[in-house]
């Protein structure tokens, strides 16, 4: 088993980003390549704000997240875009064995538009939108087709986790894939579209003007392309970025496609993978091209996908996501300070100081914990409720549970169980506190409290109060720890889309995680020198938010 002698700096970033929730042996025994984040450990690179290092102010009212909750009109309004001109290209794709034996062939039409690339003729039409850095997928549903809306970073996170699993964090030079197939790490970098260090490649141009890329001067050409300057500039940059999403070509080989040379007239590449252990060559030949006019391919009347149109197995997680989608689409219904105070007043009138405290405590899941330098009516009322609750056994037990969240989680959960029936703000707080405590307990005792359904606690919290960003943030971290990074990023989007989320960890940490993933896999994003200044690709932060703050 060959290993790299030392991890490069990017590998250290990778190992920090993928904070495993399972011990390595448990992950291997389960055969799971994507263990995801730990919801318990602090995020890599995160430092708490200090007076001399304040966090970025993201409270400007123009901070808007482009997320899965948006309908067509809202998405297009935030996306921008200036014209309907598209470039339609038709390709013949031929696949052959390395000895030249024909395997199969097909034709495909690729449409390059204003900041996006899509393919026609698919039952599930996929749009790679490089302005918003999101993948839109038209999929069937019971009431007709809908549009799924997922961030690029979710796919990259999946690719990175798979790469990390098979290369043991980037340390293996030889990789063993499913079925025991062994191949060089270079080829899993090509399949996943990510790499930890720049590959050393040799580039030559032959007498026919074809650029040939090899790993060494005497090796076979692993990537070739012939250029004719069609779509030189921005269309070529869009096509190159789309290829990174669509074909298993090493990112450093794809980088040899330069914008000025245009979209290739023909290109070919080698593939070595578990499904092609002996290797194959795939050749794309452009058959035709013409300019046309076409609107952005999200048809009018096509609704955004509900949670049941995403690939989510756990019904509780589907419920969590749906509660968030509904809330993010109606931000005006979010509770204000007066609502927290009214809920506390109602609980006190029924002689329920524990309920009053939970209703007030829930504001920390909206806006962060109370701080002495930022007094608020809700935080001031918490002190009053605490003083008046002394002597009430139910209230004192609740306070004991909250103070035991770190030292005795099992005891805290036992007490919190008595409050899980609550609804509204009280239920939101009780269920999320119990979910956090149970997640932490199971990180050290995997089988603890088997009768409790952890995803259901997150979902119950969100149903009781769907406007608390931290329910979706913590729920997303948990889902990621179970390997479902795609749903995790949808939940992160929801957390950041809700009112008052700008000052909470979702607004800062999701951006930091996105930046790390983009640093490790830049080829998935649009890079072109002539991007206009009003392009949302420049104005959006790394998590697709229209954000006036420089990041």
N, C-alpha and C positions, 0 to 999 in steps of 0.2 A: 504494500500500500504506500504510494508515494504521496508526500506532503510538501507543501510549500514551506521553506525554512522559517518564514516569519510572515505574520499578517501585515499587509500594507495598511496605511491610515484608513482607507475606505473600509477595510474589513473590520476595523475596530468600530467604525460607525455602524456597520451592519450588525455586529454582535450586540451593540448597545440597543439598536432599534428593535431587534427581535428578542425581547426579554422573555425567555421561555417560561411558561406557566407549569410545565411538567418537567420532572427530572428527565435527563437524557435517556436513561434506561427505560423509563415508562413510555416515553414517546416512541422509542425504537420498537418496544414490544407491541405497542398499539399500531405500528406501521403508519404513523401519522406524520406526513412531511411538513405540516403547517401548524405548529402549536400556538403561534401568535404571541400577543403581548401578555405579560402578567398585569392584572388589574391592581396588584398590591404594591409593586415596586414603583418608585418615582420614575418618570419618563427620563430617558437619556438626555443629558444636556440641560435639563431643567434646573434652574436655580430660583429659589424664592426671591421675590422682590425685596430690595432693601432701600433705605432712603437715598443712597447714592447710586443705586441701580434700579430706577423705577421701571415697571413694565410699560409696554407701549399702550398708549391711550387709544382703545378701539371703541370708544363710546360714541363717536360721531354717528348721527342718525342716518348717514348715508351708507353705513356699513351694512351690506346686504349679501347674503350667501346664496349662490346659485346651487340649489339642491334638488332632491327628488320630489319635493312637494309642489314644485312650480308647474302651472299649466302652460300650454303652448304660448299664449300671448305674453304672460309674465316672463317666461324664459327668453323669448325673442326680444322683448323690450330691454332686458338686462344684458343680453348677449351683444346687441348691436349688430353691425354688419351693414355694408353700404350698397351692394349690388347683387343682381340675380344672375350674373354671367357665370357659366360653368364651362369646364373643359371635359368632354366625354371621351374616354379612351377605351378601346376594346382590345383585349389581350387573348392570345392563345398560350395556354400553360401546358407544357409537355413534361412528363416525368419518365426518366429512364434509369435503368440500372447502370452501374459503373462500367459494365462491359458494352453498353450501348443498347441493350434490349429495351424496347418500348414497354412501359408499364401502363400508363393511361394518359389522357389529355382532356382538356376542357377549355371553354371560352368564358371570359368574365368581362363585365363592363364596370370600370372604375370611374366615378364622377368626382372631379375636383372643383369645389365651389369656393365661396368666400369664407375662408377660414376653416373649412371642413372637407372631409373626404368620405364618400359612401359608395356602396356597391348596389347595383340594381339587380332585380331578379331573384332576391333571396326571400324565403318565407319569413325569416326574422331579419328584417333589414337593419343593418348596423350603421350608425353615423358616428364617425370619430370627429368630434368638434374640438378643434385645437384652440379656438378662442376661449372657450370656457373650461377646457381640459376635462371634458366629460364624454362618456360613451352613451349614446342614445340607442336603444334597441326597440324596434317595433315588434311586439309579441302578441299572440292571440290571447283572448280572455273570454269569459263566458258571455259578456255583453258586447263583444266586439274587440278589435285590436286596441292596445294601449301602448304607451311609450315608457319604457324603463329608462332611468336616468342615473348613471353611476359615475363616480369620479375616476379619472385615469389611475390615481394612486391606489385604488382598491385592487386593480389588476396587477399593478407593479408590485404591490405588497405580496400578492399571491405568488408572482413569479420569483420574488426575492426569497420568500420563505421556502419555496421548493428548491431553489438554487442552494440556499443555506443548508437544507436538510441533506441533499445528496453530496454536497462538498464538505460537510461538517464545518460549516461556518466559513467556507472559502479556503480551508487548509489542505484539501485533497487535490492533487494534480490528476489522478486517475479516479474516475467515478464509476460506481457500479449501479446500474439502473434496475428497474423491475425485470424480473426473470434472470437476473445475474449477468446481464450484458455489461461489459466493461468498455469504457471509451474515455478519451481525453477530456479534461474539464472544459477545453475550448468549445466543445460541441454542446454542452449544457448551457454555457454562456450564450451561444447562438440561439438555442431553443428558448431560453428564458428572456433574452434581450437585455441581460444585465451582466456586468463584470466588475471585479474589484480593482483591476489595474489595466492599463492600456495594453492591448496585445501587440506584439511586435510582428508587423506584417510587411511583406515586400510587394510593391506596386510597380508594374511595368505596362507599357503600351506597345502592342504588337504592330506589325506592318499594316493590319487592316483597321487600325485605330481603336482596337478593343482594349480597354483597361483590364488587366488581369491581377488579381490579388492572391498572394500565396503566403503561407506561414514561413516559408523559407524559399530561397531562390530556386532550389531544385525540386520543390514539391508541386503537387497538382494545384491548378487554379481552384480556389475554393469559392471565389466570387468574381464574375466578369460582367462588364457592362459596356455597351456601345451607345454613345450619346449623339443627339442631333439638335440640341438646343430647344426642343419643344418645351414651352412653358418655363423657360429660364427665369429664375428668381423665385418669387413666392410660390407659384404652383409646384415647382420642383421641390421646394422645401416641404410643402404639405405632403406630397407624394412620398418623399423619403421618410417622414415621420409616420405616415400611414403604414409603410412597409414594416417599420419596427413593430407595430401592433399585429401585423398580419402574416409575416413570413419568418422562418427560423434562420435569419442571417445574423452573424455576429455584429454587434453594434459598431465595432471599429471598422469592419468591412463596409457596412452601410455608410459610414461617415465619408467614404471616398466618393460618394455621389455628391457633387458640389452643385449649389444652386445655379451657378452661371452656365453649367453644361446642360441644364434642362432635365426633363424626364427621360430616362433611357429609352432608346428604340428597342433594345433587347438587353436582357440580363439573365444570368444563370447562377446557381449556387449549389454547393454540395450540402447534403444532410446526412449526419450520422446520429442515430437515435435508437432507443429500444425497439421502436417499430421498424426501423431500417438499420439493423446492426451492420449490414454489409455495405451500407451507403447507397445513396441515389443522387441523381442530379435533376434539378428542376429548372426549366428554361421558360422565361416569359418573353414573348414576342409581341410587340405592339402591332395590331392589324390595322387600326384606324384611329383617327382622332378628329374631333370637330368641336367648335364652340357652339354653345346653345344658351338659352335663357331658362332658368328654373328657380322657383322659390326654395327657400330652405326646406329640406324634406321632412318636416314635421307637419303633416296635413292638418288643416282646420278640423276641429271636432274630435281629434284624437286625444283622449284624456291621459293624464299622467297615470302610471301604473299604481295600483294599490299594492299592499304588502303581499297579497296572495299571488301576485304575478312575478314576484322575485323568487329565487330558488332558496327558500327557507324551509327547513324540515320541521322545526319545533313550533307548534302552534302558539306557545307563549311568546316566543320571539317575534312571530308574525304580528301578534297582538300589540307588542311593544312598538314595533315599527309603525303599525297603522295608527296607533294613538298619536305618535309623533308627526306622521304625515298630515293628519287632520288638524293638529294644533298649529303646525308651521304654516298651513294654508290659511289660518284665521288668526293672525297675531293680535288683532284688536281685542280678542276675548281673553287675553292673558290677565291674571289677577293683578290688581294694584295694591298698594299698602293698605287701603281701606278695606279690601277684601280679607286680608290676613287679620286685621284688627276685628272685623265683624265676626269672623269665624271664632276668634278667641273669646269675644264677648258672648257669643251664643253658647260656647262650652262652659264658660263661667256661670252663666245663668242657670245651667243645669247641674251646677256644683261638680264640674269635671275639670279640675285644674290640669290634669294630665293631657286632656284633649286640647285645652287652651294652649298649653306649652307646645304641643306637637304642631298645631296650626301655625304658631309663630315661628317655630324652628324651621318650618318648611321654606321660609324665605331664604335660608342659607343655601338651599338647593336651586334657588332662582338667581340670587345675587351674590352669594358668597357669605362667609360667616360675619357676624357682627364684629365691628372693630371700634375701639374707643375713639379713634380720630374721625370716624364717620358715623355719628349718631343718627338714628332714624326713629320714627314713632314706633315701628314694629320692634326694634331692638330695645327701646326704652320700656315697652310693655312687657317684654320677656322678663326683665328684672322684677317688675311688679308682680307678674304671675308666679315667679319663683318664690318671692317673699310670702305671697298669700297661700301658696301650696304647701308650705312647711306644716307638717302634722297630718297631712292627708296620705294615707298608706299607699294608695295607687300612684299618686304623684311622686312620692319619694322612691318607690320601686322603679318608676320610669327614669328618674334622674340617676339612680344607681346603674341602670342599664346603659345609659348614654355615657357615663363616666367609665364604664367597664368595657367599652368597645374595643380597646386595645389589650387590656390586661386579662379579661375573662370573657371571651366572646360567647362561649356556650351559655354562660349565665345571662349575658345580655340578651341573647336570642330567646331564651326561656321567658324572660319578662316581656320582650317585644311581641311575642306570640299573642299576648292578651290584647294587643292593639291592632292586629292585622285586619280585623273586621271593619275598621273605621273607613270612612270614605272622605272625599274632599281633600282639603289641605292636610288634615290630620292623617288620613290614610296614606296620602302621598309620602309624608315624612316617615311614618311607622314602617311601611313596606320597604322604602329605600334604605333606611337604617338597618333593618333586618337583612336585606340583600347584601349590603356591604359587609356586615358582620359574618354572614354565612360564607360568603366568598373568601374572606380572609381565613376563616376557620378551616375550610376545606383545602386551602393551599397547603396546610400542614397536616391535616387529617382528612384524607380524600373521602372517606366513607362517613364523615360526621353527619348526624341528623339526616339519615336517608329518606325520612318521610317528608322532608321539605323540598319543594321545587324551586330552585334558585331563579331560573328564568321567569317563573310565574310571579315571583316577588317583584322583579323589575317591572313586569307588565302591569301588575296590580297597582304599583306606585304611579305608573304613567297613566293608567285609566283614571285613577282617583284625581290626579293633577297632571294633565298632559303638557303643562307649560313650564315644568321644572327642567332646565337644561341638564342638570347633573344626573337625572334618571337615565337619560339617553347616553350621556357620556360614560357613566359607570356601566350601564348595560352594554354599550359598545365594547368597552374594555373586556368585559366578561366574555362576550361573544367571540371576540378576537382570540382570547385565551383558549377557546374551544375549537379554533381552527377556521371559523367562518369570518375571514377578514372582509369579504365583500359586504356582508350585512353590517359588520362593525363600522365600516366607513359610511354607510347610509345613516347609521345612528349618530355618528360623529357629525355628519352634515346637519341632521335634525337638531342636535344639541347646539350647534353654532347658529342655526337659523332662528331660534326662539328669542323673543324679546329679553333684553337684559343679560344676554349670554356673553357680551363682549368682554366683560371684566373677569370672566371665569376661565378655568383651565382649558375648556374646549377651544376658546378663541386663540389661545397662545400655543397650546401643545399640538393641536391638529395642524397648525401652520408649520411648527417645527418638524413634526413627523413628515409632512409633505415635502418640506425642503430636503430632508435627508433622503427620501426616496427619489426625488428628482436629481439629487447629486449622484446617486448610484446608478440611475437609469435615465440620463438626459435625452437619449434618442427617442423616447416616447412623446416628447413635447416639440412644439414648433420652435425652430431657431432659424431666423432669417434676418439678414441685415437691414432690409428695407421695410420692416414692420412699422406702420404709421404710428404716430404718437398717441392717437386716440383709440388704438386697438385695445380691446378688453384684455388681450393676452399680456399687455404690459401693465394695465391698470389693476388687474385682478391679483390678489395675493395668491400665495402658493396653494391655498385651499379653495380657490374659486370665489373669493369674496370681493365685491367692489368696494375697495377700502382706500380711503384717502391717506392712510398712514403709511409711511415708507417702512418696509420690512427688511 
